[in-house]
Amino acid sequence: MAWQEYNNRRERAKFINALIAKTTEQFRDLELTDKVKPIKPPEKVEPTLIPESDLTDEEFAKTVLGKEVG
């Protein structure tokens, strides 16, 4: 029963692509896009760089020089 449902969905998708396409090339392209997985956008990474003007003197010495002031 599951196999029959799977084949029905595939045939239905192919039929819809055939209705949408105006040329054989468009049909081929629609069939190809059904087979290809969508590309996930890259995850946003927090920037590790902090502008020097935003740092206080103590933070600058701690992060850049690696020692504490005082």
Helices and strands as residue ranges (DSSP letters): H 2-20, H 24-35, G 52-54, H 57-60, I 61-65
